[in-house]
Amino acid sequence: MHSEWVETGIYEFIELAKFNLHLFDPQMMFSAIFFWNRETRAFEFPCGFVCPTLLDIAAITGLVPVGERFYPDLFEEEISIKETSIGIRRPT
């Protein structure tokens, strides 16, 4: 099964599921929200705007940002947001 996951390119996402993403520092979250600008989608500091890049996300999550380029315009059918359900299971 491991080799099939590597072939399809989803192995890194499965490995990411091993991390406990439910543990976070609330004070850090509040600090990040305080500096987040919803219009520019960047953090606004006195020195200027700072945006997380693809390499930043790769460093945080451990995912590898390589592979085939994704062209969303090539899909003929639209994916309805209402039909797509993404949820978080919290440990009990």
N, CA, C and O atoms as a GROMACS GRO file, in nm:
protein
  368
    1MET      N    1   0.083  -0.120   0.000
    1MET     CA    2   0.000   0.000   0.000
    1MET      C    3   0.088   0.126   0.000
    1MET      O    4   0.054   0.225  -0.065
    2HIS      N    5   0.199   0.121   0.072
    2HIS     CA    6   0.289   0.235   0.081
    2HIS      C    7   0.336   0.279  -0.057
    2HIS      O    8   0.339   0.399  -0.086
    3SER      N    9   0.372   0.183  -0.142
    3SER     CA   10   0.422   0.217  -0.276
    3SER      C   11   0.312   0.279  -0.362
    3SER      O   12   0.340   0.366  -0.445
    4GLU      N   13   0.188   0.236  -0.344
    4GLU     CA   14   0.077   0.295  -0.419
    4GLU      C   15   0.056   0.440  -0.378
    4GLU      O   16   0.028   0.526  -0.462
    5TRP      N   17   0.071   0.469  -0.249
    5TRP     CA   18   0.056   0.607  -0.201
    5TRP      C   19   0.166   0.696  -0.258
    5TRP      O   20   0.140   0.810  -0.294
    6VAL      N   21   0.287   0.643  -0.264
    6VAL     CA   22   0.398   0.720  -0.321
    6VAL      C   23   0.374   0.744  -0.469
    6VAL      O   24   0.397   0.854  -0.519
    7GLU      N   25   0.328   0.642  -0.541
    7GLU     CA   26   0.302   0.655  -0.685
    7GLU      C   27   0.196   0.760  -0.714
    7GLU      O   28   0.210   0.838  -0.808
    8THR      N   29   0.090   0.763  -0.634
    8THR     CA   30  -0.017   0.860  -0.658
    8THR      C   31   0.015   0.998  -0.604
    8THR      O   32  -0.055   1.094  -0.635
    9GLY      N   33   0.120   1.009  -0.522
    9GLY     CA   34   0.161   1.140  -0.471
    9GLY      C   35   0.088   1.185  -0.346
    9GLY      O   36   0.088   1.304  -0.315
   10ILE      N   37   0.024   1.092  -0.274
   10ILE     CA   38  -0.048   1.133  -0.153
   10ILE      C   39   0.020   1.086  -0.025
   10ILE      O   40  -0.034   1.106   0.084
   11TYR      N   41   0.137   1.026  -0.038
   11TYR     CA   42   0.205   0.972   0.080
   11TYR      C   43   0.236   1.081   0.182
   11TYR      O   44   0.219   1.060   0.302
   12GLU      N   45   0.281   1.198   0.135
   12GLU     CA   46   0.315   1.307   0.227
   12GLU      C   47   0.193   1.353   0.305
   12GLU      O   48   0.205   1.385   0.424
   13PHE      N   49   0.078   1.358   0.241
   13PHE     CA   50  -0.044   1.398   0.312
   13PHE      C   51  -0.084   1.295   0.417
   13PHE      O   52  -0.131   1.331   0.524
   14ILE      N   53  -0.064   1.169   0.386
   14ILE     CA   54  -0.095   1.065   0.484
   14ILE      C   55   0.000   1.075   0.602
   14ILE      O   56  -0.041   1.058   0.717
   15GLU      N   57   0.127   1.103   0.576
   15GLU     CA   58   0.224   1.121   0.684
   15GLU      C   59   0.187   1.243   0.770
   15GLU      O   60   0.206   1.242   0.891
   16LEU      N   61   0.134   1.347   0.706
   16LEU     CA   62   0.094   1.467   0.780
   16LEU      C   63  -0.018   1.436   0.878
   16LEU      O   64  -0.029   1.502   0.982
   17ALA      N   65  -0.100   1.337   0.848
   17ALA     CA   66  -0.210   1.300   0.936
   17ALA      C   67  -0.160   1.242   1.068
   17ALA      O   68  -0.237   1.235   1.165
   18LYS      N   69  -0.035   1.201   1.075
   18LYS     CA   70   0.020   1.147   1.199
   18LYS      C   71   0.042   1.255   1.304
   18LYS      O   72   0.046   1.225   1.424
   19PHE      N   73   0.056   1.379   1.262
   19PHE     CA   74   0.081   1.487   1.356
   19PHE      C   75  -0.046   1.524   1.429
   19PHE      O   76  -0.155   1.520   1.372
   20ASN      N   77  -0.032   1.559   1.554
   20ASN     CA   78  -0.147   1.604   1.632
   20ASN      C   79  -0.160   1.755   1.610
   20ASN      O   80  -0.099   1.834   1.681
   21LEU      N   81  -0.241   1.792   1.513
   21LEU     CA   82  -0.257   1.934   1.479
   21LEU      C   83  -0.357   2.004   1.570
   21LEU      O   84  -0.383   2.123   1.552
   22HIS      N   85  -0.412   1.932   1.666
   22HIS     CA   86  -0.511   1.992   1.755
   22HIS      C   87  -0.445   2.064   1.871
   22HIS      O   88  -0.510   2.143   1.940
   23LEU      N   89  -0.318   2.039   1.894
   23LEU     CA   90  -0.246   2.107   2.001
   23LEU      C   91  -0.185   2.234   1.945
   23LEU      O   92  -0.104   2.230   1.853
   24PHE      N   93  -0.224   2.345   2.001
   24PHE     CA   94  -0.167   2.472   1.959
   24PHE      C   95  -0.168   2.567   2.077
   24PHE      O   96  -0.239   2.546   2.174
   25ASP      N   97  -0.089   2.670   2.067
   25ASP     CA   98  -0.079   2.771   2.172
   25ASP      C   99  -0.182   2.880   2.142
   25ASP      O  100  -0.167   2.952   2.044
   26PRO      N  101  -0.286   2.894   2.225
   26PRO     CA  102  -0.389   2.996   2.198
   26PRO      C  103  -0.332   3.137   2.191
   26PRO      O  104  -0.380   3.218   2.112
   27GLN      N  105  -0.233   3.168   2.272
   27GLN     CA  106  -0.174   3.302   2.268
   27GLN      C  107  -0.106   3.329   2.134
   27GLN      O  108  -0.112   3.441   2.082
   28MET      N  109  -0.041   3.228   2.079
   28MET     CA  110   0.021   3.245   1.948
   28MET      C  111  -0.085   3.265   1.840
   28MET      O  112  -0.066   3.344   1.747
   29MET      N  113  -0.196   3.194   1.853
   29MET     CA  114  -0.305   3.208   1.756
   29MET      C  115  -0.362   3.350   1.762
   29MET      O  116  -0.385   3.412   1.659
   30PHE      N  117  -0.386   3.400   1.883
   30PHE     CA  118  -0.439   3.535   1.897
   30PHE      C  119  -0.341   3.639   1.843
   30PHE      O  120  -0.382   3.737   1.782
   31SER      N  121  -0.213   3.617   1.866
   31SER     CA  122  -0.112   3.710   1.813
   31SER      C  123  -0.111   3.709   1.661
   31SER      O  124  -0.102   3.814   1.598
   32ALA      N  125  -0.121   3.591   1.603
   32ALA     CA  126  -0.122   3.581   1.456
   32ALA      C  127  -0.245   3.649   1.398
   32ALA      O  128  -0.237   3.719   1.297
   33ILE      N  129  -0.360   3.628   1.462
   33ILE     CA  130  -0.484   3.689   1.414
   33ILE      C  131  -0.477   3.841   1.423
   33ILE      O  132  -0.529   3.911   1.337
   34PHE      N  133  -0.412   3.891   1.528
   34PHE     CA  134  -0.401   4.036   1.547
   34PHE      C  135  -0.328   4.101   1.430
   34PHE      O  136  -0.364   4.211   1.388
   35PHE      N  137  -0.225   4.036   1.377
   35PHE     CA  138  -0.145   4.093   1.270
   35PHE      C  139  -0.194   4.055   1.130
   35PHE      O  140  -0.141   4.106   1.031
   36TRP      N  141  -0.293   3.966   1.119
   36TRP     CA  142  -0.339   3.919   0.989
   36TRP      C  143  -0.429   4.022   0.923
   36TRP      O  144  -0.522   4.072   0.987
   37ASN      N  145  -0.405   4.053   0.797
   37ASN     CA  146  -0.486   4.146   0.720
   37ASN      C  147  -0.566   4.064   0.619
   37ASN      O  148  -0.508   4.002   0.530
   38ARG      N  149  -0.697   4.063   0.633
   38ARG     CA  150  -0.782   3.979   0.548
   38ARG      C  151  -0.786   4.028   0.403
   38ARG      O  152  -0.806   3.948   0.312
   39GLU      N  153  -0.767   4.156   0.382
   39GLU     CA  154  -0.772   4.209   0.246
   39GLU      C  155  -0.650   4.169   0.164
   39GLU      O  156  -0.662   4.133   0.047
   40THR      N  157  -0.533   4.175   0.225
   40THR     CA  158  -0.410   4.143   0.154
   40THR      C  159  -0.366   3.999   0.175
   40THR      O  160  -0.275   3.950   0.108
   41ARG      N  161  -0.432   3.930   0.269
   41ARG     CA  162  -0.397   3.792   0.305
   41ARG      C  163  -0.250   3.782   0.341
   41ARG      O  164  -0.177   3.694   0.294
   42ALA      N  165  -0.208   3.874   0.425
   42ALA     CA  166  -0.069   3.879   0.470
   42ALA      C  167  -0.066   3.930   0.614
   42ALA      O  168  -0.163   3.988   0.663
   43PHE      N  169   0.047   3.906   0.680
   43PHE     CA  170   0.066   3.962   0.813
   43PHE      C  171   0.117   4.105   0.796
   43PHE      O  172   0.207   4.131   0.716
   44GLU      N  173   0.058   4.197   0.871
   44GLU     CA  174   0.096   4.337   0.860
   44GLU      C  175   0.174   4.377   0.985
   44GLU      O  176   0.118   4.388   1.094
   45PHE      N  177   0.304   4.399   0.967
   45PHE     CA  178   0.393   4.438   1.075
   45PHE      C  179   0.437   4.582   1.053
   45PHE      O  180   0.420   4.634   0.943
   46PRO      N  181   0.494   4.647   1.155
   46PRO     CA  182   0.543   4.784   1.136
   46PRO      C  183   0.646   4.795   1.022
   46PRO      O  184   0.658   4.900   0.960
   47CYS      N  185   0.719   4.688   0.996
   47CYS     CA  186   0.820   4.691   0.889
   47CYS      C  187   0.761   4.667   0.751
   47CYS      O  188   0.829   4.686   0.650
   48GLY      N  189   0.633   4.625   0.744
   48GLY     CA  190   0.569   4.598   0.616
   48GLY      C  191   0.489   4.470   0.619
   48GLY      O  192   0.467   4.411   0.725
   49PHE      N  193   0.444   4.427   0.501
   49PHE     CA  194   0.364   4.306   0.489
   49PHE      C  195   0.454   4.183   0.474
   49PHE      O  196   0.558   4.188   0.410
   50VAL      N  197   0.411   4.075   0.535
   50VAL     CA  198   0.484   3.948   0.526
   50VAL      C  199   0.383   3.840   0.491
   50VAL      O  200   0.283   3.821   0.562
   51CYS      N  201   0.408   3.768   0.382
   51CYS     CA  202   0.318   3.660   0.338
   51CYS      C  203   0.387   3.526   0.355
   51CYS      O  204   0.506   3.512   0.327
   52PRO      N  205   0.312   3.426   0.402
   52PRO     CA  206   0.370   3.291   0.402
   52PRO      C  207   0.382   3.242   0.258
   52PRO      O  208   0.289   3.256   0.179
   53THR      N  209   0.496   3.184   0.226
   53THR     CA  210   0.519   3.134   0.091
   53THR      C  211   0.498   2.983   0.087
   53THR      O  212   0.477   2.919   0.190
   54LEU      N  213   0.503   2.928  -0.031
   54LEU     CA  214   0.491   2.784  -0.047
   54LEU      C  215   0.603   2.712   0.027
   54LEU      O  216   0.580   2.606   0.085
   55LEU      N  217   0.722   2.769   0.026
   55LEU     CA  218   0.834   2.707   0.097
   55LEU      C  219   0.816   2.716   0.249
   55LEU      O  220   0.859   2.626   0.321
   56ASP      N  221   0.752   2.823   0.298
   56ASP     CA  222   0.720   2.832   0.440
   56ASP      C  223   0.626   2.720   0.482
   56ASP      O  224   0.648   2.654   0.583
   57ILE      N  225   0.522   2.699   0.403
   57ILE     CA  226   0.425   2.593   0.432
   57ILE      C  227   0.494   2.457   0.425
   57ILE      O  228   0.464   2.369   0.506
   58ALA      N  229   0.584   2.439   0.329
   58ALA     CA  230   0.657   2.313   0.318
   58ALA      C  231   0.743   2.289   0.441
   58ALA      O  232   0.752   2.177   0.490
   59ALA      N  233   0.807   2.395   0.492
   59ALA     CA  234   0.890   2.380   0.611
   59ALA      C  235   0.807   2.349   0.734
   59ALA      O  236   0.849   2.270   0.819
   60ILE      N  237   0.690   2.408   0.746
   60ILE     CA  238   0.603   2.386   0.862
   60ILE      C  239   0.541   2.248   0.859
   60ILE      O  240   0.538   2.178   0.961
   61THR      N  241   0.491   2.206   0.743
   61THR     CA  242   0.418   2.080   0.734
   61THR      C  243   0.506   1.961   0.699
   61THR      O  244   0.469   1.847   0.727
   62GLY      N  245   0.621   1.986   0.639
   62GLY     CA  246   0.706   1.876   0.595
   62GLY      C  247   0.667   1.820   0.460
   62GLY      O  248   0.724   1.721   0.415
   63LEU      N  249   0.569   1.883   0.393
   63LEU     CA  250   0.529   1.839   0.259
   63LEU      C  251   0.631   1.885   0.156
   63LEU      O  252   0.698   1.987   0.175
   64VAL      N  253   0.643   1.812   0.049
   64VAL     CA  254   0.739   1.844  -0.056
   64VAL      C  255   0.665   1.913  -0.171
   64VAL      O  256   0.578   1.853  -0.233
   65PRO      N  257   0.699   2.039  -0.201
   65PRO     CA  258   0.627   2.112  -0.307
   65PRO      C  259   0.684   2.086  -0.446
   65PRO      O  260   0.720   2.181  -0.516
   66VAL      N  261   0.691   1.961  -0.485
   66VAL     CA  262   0.738   1.927  -0.619
   66VAL      C  263   0.637   1.835  -0.684
   66VAL      O  264   0.560   1.768  -0.616
   67GLY      N  265   0.639   1.831  -0.813
   67GLY     CA  266   0.548   1.744  -0.886
   67GLY      C  267   0.495   1.814  -1.009
   67GLY      O  268   0.547   1.917  -1.051
   68GLU      N  269   0.391   1.757  -1.065
   68GLU     CA  270   0.332   1.815  -1.184
   68GLU      C  271   0.257   1.943  -1.148
   68GLU      O  272   0.200   1.954  -1.039
   69ARG      N  273   0.257   2.037  -1.239
   69ARG     CA  274   0.187   2.162  -1.218
   69ARG      C  275   0.036   2.138  -1.225
   69ARG      O  276  -0.011   2.060  -1.307
   70PHE      N  277  -0.037   2.207  -1.138
   70PHE     CA  278  -0.182   2.192  -1.131
   70PHE      C  279  -0.249   2.305  -1.208
   70PHE      O  280  -0.223   2.422  -1.182
   71TYR      N  281  -0.334   2.269  -1.303
   71TYR     CA  282  -0.408   2.367  -1.382
   71TYR      C  283  -0.557   2.352  -1.351
   71TYR      O  284  -0.621   2.265  -1.409
   72PRO      N  285  -0.613   2.434  -1.263
   72PRO     CA  286  -0.755   2.417  -1.228
   72PRO      C  287  -0.850   2.445  -1.343
   72PRO      O  288  -0.963   2.397  -1.341
   73ASP      N  289  -0.808   2.521  -1.443
   73ASP     CA  290  -0.896   2.554  -1.555
   73ASP      C  291  -0.920   2.436  -1.648
   73ASP      O  292  -1.010   2.440  -1.732
   74LEU      N  293  -0.840   2.330  -1.635
   74LEU     CA  294  -0.855   2.214  -1.723
   74LEU      C  295  -0.972   2.125  -1.684
   74LEU      O  296  -1.014   2.039  -1.762
   75PHE      N  297  -1.026   2.144  -1.563
   75PHE     CA  298  -1.138   2.063  -1.519
   75PHE      C  299  -1.267   2.117  -1.579
   75PHE      O  300  -1.296   2.236  -1.570
   76GLU      N  301  -1.343   2.029  -1.641
   76GLU     CA  302  -1.467   2.072  -1.705
   76GLU      C  303  -1.579   2.090  -1.604
   76GLU      O  304  -1.656   2.186  -1.613
   77GLU      N  305  -1.588   2.000  -1.509
   77GLU     CA  306  -1.696   2.012  -1.410
   77GLU      C  307  -1.646   2.090  -1.289
   77GLU      O  308  -1.528   2.084  -1.254
   78GLU      N  309  -1.736   2.162  -1.227
   78GLU     CA  310  -1.702   2.238  -1.108
   78GLU      C  311  -1.723   2.152  -0.985
   78GLU      O  312  -1.811   2.066  -0.983
   79ILE      N  313  -1.643   2.177  -0.885
   79ILE     CA  314  -1.659   2.107  -0.758
   79ILE      C  315  -1.737   2.198  -0.665
   79ILE      O  316  -1.692   2.308  -0.633
   80SER      N  317  -1.852   2.153  -0.623
   80SER     CA  318  -1.937   2.234  -0.536
   80SER      C  319  -1.882   2.233  -0.394
   80SER      O  320  -1.851   2.128  -0.339
   81ILE      N  321  -1.870   2.352  -0.337
   81ILE     CA  322  -1.823   2.363  -0.199
   81ILE      C  323  -1.921   2.297  -0.104
   81ILE      O  324  -1.881   2.238  -0.004
   82LYS      N  325  -2.050   2.305  -0.136
   82LYS     CA  326  -2.151   2.245  -0.049
   82LYS      C  327  -2.141   2.093  -0.046
   82LYS      O  328  -2.169   2.030   0.055
   83GLU      N  329  -2.100   2.035  -0.159
   83GLU     CA  330  -2.087   1.890  -0.166
   83GLU      C  331  -1.957   1.840  -0.106
   83GLU      O  332  -1.945   1.723  -0.070
   84THR      N  333  -1.859   1.928  -0.096
   84THR     CA  334  -1.729   1.890  -0.041
   84THR      C  335  -1.730   1.917   0.108
   84THR      O  336  -1.750   2.031   0.150
   85SER      N  337  -1.708   1.816   0.187
   85SER     CA  338  -1.709   1.831   0.332
   85SER      C  339  -1.571   1.800   0.386
   85SER      O  340  -1.523   1.687   0.377
   86ILE      N  341  -1.508   1.900   0.443
   86ILE     CA  342  -1.378   1.881   0.507
   86ILE      C  343  -1.397   1.910   0.655
   86ILE      O  344  -1.437   2.020   0.692
   87GLY      N  345  -1.368   1.815   0.736
   87GLY     CA  346  -1.387   1.833   0.879
   87GLY      C  347  -1.265   1.787   0.957
   87GLY      O  348  -1.176   1.722   0.904
   88ILE      N  349  -1.266   1.822   1.083
   88ILE     CA  350  -1.159   1.783   1.174
   88ILE      C  351  -1.218   1.692   1.278
   88ILE      O  352  -1.315   1.726   1.345
   89ARG      N  353  -1.159   1.576   1.292
   89ARG     CA  354  -1.201   1.486   1.398
   89ARG      C  355  -1.118   1.515   1.521
   89ARG      O  356  -0.995   1.507   1.518
   90ARG      N  357  -1.184   1.547   1.626
   90ARG     CA  358  -1.112   1.576   1.751
   90ARG      C  359  -1.103   1.448   1.834
   90ARG      O  360  -1.201   1.374   1.846
   91PRO      N  361  -0.986   1.423   1.891
   91PRO     CA  362  -0.973   1.302   1.972
   91PRO      C  363  -1.062   1.310   2.096
   91PRO      O  364  -1.077   1.416   2.156
   92THR      N  365  -1.120   1.197   2.132
   92THR     CA  366  -1.208   1.195   2.250
   92THR      C  367  -1.140   1.129   2.366
   92THR      O  368  -1.198   1.119   2.474
   0.00000   0.00000   0.00000
